[in-house]
């Protein structure tokens, strides 16, 4: 489901500190040349003489136009030379450089982090960057190298419970499977404010601070169609917090040819048994491909299904509690009414029972 994937994708950490957002096309940091220590000083110098320094990075409201010719992409493209120059400078100062990233709201600029000597780094950057008034400098507690070391330690600790980890704006962002609460406790205790943790769909340690609206992730369900969706699961029971697999068969129950276009795999959602209340879903990554074809009368096509037991409701916990649930698969249908976009509707399968066990 495109919408569910977007819900899960709200947690998409940066994977490399030195790389700006992947869609910007920023070149990778150069590897040649020896590293040199940051500027020395006999006493700590504050950021007072740096016109680019900010204590808090202002952001929002988020821009809406990310089109190829839109203002965000245009302004990021204009700053690509400064991105490359900043990456070169950061590589030469690994003892104090932390990160460089784009901030897109309320205007597009670079945000550059250092652990110390803010004034000296600021002056150096103003002399080498093409747009000296289009970057901000912040003081951060850890260097890029230190953050990368912590990230690797978290990867080793989380093991199979890890969904994703990356270095974000000022933190290490960690997404764990819905049964990763004990791992989350250890990360929280060890690294404190250096990390942002999500377990399943919900933030840790305060799940009540957010709720995923699972009931609204597939609103355009089509019922006036000759296509039918039949789901099958590989298991009848699954442990709370764990994932499961299955398949869904699309059948043309009509007498005419039907063009069907979708993706593979789809993701399942879980309902409270006998109700229309969606309470859980799969929140992991999906490496999908396109699928489809022209279905004649009685023609079928099979699509893989990924399912999970992550809770959308904080009152139920991070993972759905033991009990009986109904599983349904909202199957995406793609239409192309014009060349400028894709219209996605959903074909909802009939419910299949699933028992979640302790």
N, C-alpha and C positions, 0 to 999 in steps of 0.2 A: 504494500500500500504506500503510495507516494506520501500521503498525509501522515501516516504513522512513521514513516522513515524521517519525515521532517521533524516530528515530535521527538524522536530519538536523537536526531541530529542537532538539537539545540545544545547538546553537549558534544562539541567537536573541538578538542584542544589542538593547538599548534604543535606540530611534531618536531620542529627544529627551531631553536631560538634565533639563529642567524638568518633564517629565511623569512621574508615577509609573506603575506597571504599568497597561497599558491596561485590563485587566479590572476595575480598581478604580473606574473612572468618575470619576477625578479631573478637575476642570475645568482648562482650559488656563491658563497664566500670564497675568495681566493685562498689557495693553500700555500702558495709560495711566499718566501721571505721570512726572516726570523722575527719572532715576537720580541717586543721591547717593553720594559716596565713603564707604567704610567708616570706622568710628570711628578717629580718629587717636590716636596715643600717642607719647610722647617716646622710648620704648624698647620693644623687643619684649616682649610679655607672654605667658608660657607658659600652658598649659591647666590648670595646677594647681588653680585655684579653680573650675573648671567640673565639676560633678558628672556631667555627661553625656558628658564626653570619654572616648574609648577609643583606644588605639593600634591595636588589632586588633579588628575586628568579629567577634564570636562568631556562628557559624552552625551549622545542622544539629542533629539529623537533619531532613531535609526533611519538612514536614507532608504528610499523605496525603489530608486532607479539604478539598477546595476547592469543596465544594458550596455552593449559594446560601445555605443556612442554617447552614453550617459555621463553626467558630471563626475561621478565617483571614479569610473574607469579612466576617464580622461585625465583627471587630476592625479590619480595614482601613476598613470603613464608618464606624466610630466615630471614626476619625482623619481623616476627609476634611476637616473644618473646619481642622485643623492643616496638612494638605497645602496647602490654598488659602492660608492665612496664610503658610506658608513660601515658597510661590511668589511671593507679593507681596514678602516680605522679600528673597528672592534677586534679584528683578528690580531692587530698589532698591540692591543692592550687587554689581554685575557685576564689580567689580575684585577681589573675593575669594570670591564664591560659586561653588561647583563643581557640586553636585548634591544632589538629594533623592530618596530611594528608599525603598520598603518592604523590610524584612528580615523574613522570616516565621518564622525559627527561630533559637534555641529558643523565642522569643516574638515576637509581631508588634510592630514599632516602626518609626519613621522613622529613617533614617540620613542625616545632613546633612553635607556637606563644605564646608570653606572652606580657602583657602590661607594665611590668617594671621588675627591678632587673634581667636584662638579664644575667649579669656575674654570679650571684649566681645560677640561674636556670641552666645555661649552665654547670657550674662545677658539680652540683649535677647530671645532666643527664649523663655527661661523666663518672661519677663514677658508675652509676647503669645500663646503657645500654650495651648490649653485643657488639654492633658495634658503638663505640663512634665517628667514623669518617664518619658515614653514616647517619647523620641527620644534618639539618640546623635549626638555630633559627632565627626568625624574630620578630620585635617589631610591635604589632598591637594595635589599639586604644581602642578596647572593649574586655571585657572578654567573655567567653562562655555564662555565665549566662546573661550578658547584651544583647548579640546578640539573645539569645533565647527569652528574654522579648520583644525585638523589633520585632522579627519574629511573635510572637503571636499578637502584636498590629497590624501588617500589615495584618494578617489573618482576624482579626476582622474588619478592615477598608475596605478591598477589597470585602468581602462577596461573592456574586455570580459571581463577575467579576474575581475571582482568578482562575487561571489554576494550578499554582504550586508556592511554595515558599520553600526556603531552605537556609541553611548557607553554603556558598561556601568557597573558599580559604581565602579571606579576606573581603568578602562582604555578604550581604543578597541578594540572587538572586530571583527576583520576575517575574513571567510570568502572564500576565493579558489577558483576552479575548480582542478581537479587539475593543470592545466598552468601554474599561476601561481607556480612556485617562484622564478623570477627576481624577480618583483614582491615576493614575500615577503621575499627577501633585502634588497631596497632598503628596504622598510618596517621590517624588523628593524634594519638599520643606522642608519636615520635617527631612529627614535622609541624604540628601546630598550624599557624596561619599561613604557612608556605604552600598549603595544598587546598584544593577544592575537591570534595569527594561527592560522587553520586553513586548510590547503590540502587540498581535497577533504574526506575524512573525518578527516584526521589533523592533529595539532598541529604547528606549525613553531616552532623548528627541530629538535625532538626527536620524530619520528614514533613512535619505539619506546615512548614513554610512554603510548600509548593504542592500542587496537585495537577496531574495530567488529565486533561479532559478527554478521556478515551471515548466517551460517547459521541464526540464530535469529530473524530478523525476520519470518518468516511460518511459524509452526509448525503452524497448524491447516489443513493442506491436505486438501481433500475429494476422495476418489477414487470414492466410491460415489454417483455422480450421472450423469444422462443429459446433462449439459452438457459441451461440449468447447470448449477454448480453442486457437485457432490464431493464432500470431504471425507477422507479416510486418515486415521492416525496409526502410526506404527506401534503405539502403546495404548493401554487403557488406564494405566496409572503412571504418575510421575512424582518424584520427590519435590517438595516445596522449594522454590528457588531455581530448579533445574529447567532445562530446555527439552523440547521434544520435536519430532519431525512427522511429516505425513505427506499427503498429496491431495490435489483437488482435480476432479475431472470435469471439464466443460463439455456439455452435450448439446447439440442442436436438436431440439425436440420439435422443430417446425418442418414445413414442407419446402422451404426455399433455401437457397444458399445464403450463408451469413459470413461476412468478413469479421474475423475476431483478431484483435491485437492486444497483447498484454506483456507481462514480464514474468520472469522465473528466477527465484522463487517468490511466492506470496508469503505474507505473515498472518498468523491466526490471532484471533482475539478471544478472550474468555469472558463468559457471562455468568452472573449468579444463576444457578440452575432454575430453569423455568421462567426466567424474566428477560426483559430487554435491557438490563443494566450491565454495561461493559465494565469489568473490574480489573482486568489484567491483559497483558500482551507481551510480545517479544520485543526486547529493547536493544538487541545486539546489532552488530554490523551485518550488512547484506551485500554480497557480491553478485548482483543480478545481471541477467541478460534478457534481451527481447525474445518474445515467442509469439506464435499465432499462426493464422492461415485462414483459408476459406473452408468453412465446414458445410458439407452437404447434409441433407436430412439424415439424422441419426449419427452424424459424424462427431468425433470426440477429439479432445486434446488434453493431455495430462500435464499438470504443473506441480512442482515441488512446493512444500509448505514448511516454514519454520515457525515454531511456537515457543513461547516462554511463559513463565509464571510470575513475572514482575508485576507488582501491584500498582494500580493507578491511584489508589485511595490510601492516604496516610493512616487512616483509622484501621486498615487491615494489615498494616506493616509493610515492610519493603518487599516481601514476597507473599503471594496469596496463601492464606492459612489452609490446612488440610480440610478437605470436603469435596463435594461433588459439584462440577461445573459443566457448562455447555461450551463447546468450542465451535466457532464459526469462522469461515474464511471469506473476507471481503476481497473478491477478485477484481483487480483493476482492468478496465476496458478503455483503450485509447482510441480517440477519434480525432480527425484532422479536418475540421470544417473550413479552415483557411490555412495558408502557409506560415502564419506567424505564431502558431501555438498549438498545444495539444489539450484536448478536453478529456478529463479523466472522470469516469463514472465507475460504479461498483456493482458487481453481481454477488449477492450474499448467499453463501451456502447454507443448507439446512444444518441445525445443530447436531453435534456429535458429543456424547458424554465423555468426560474425563474425570478421574479421581486424583486429587492431589493428596499425597500421604506425607507424614512427618519426616 
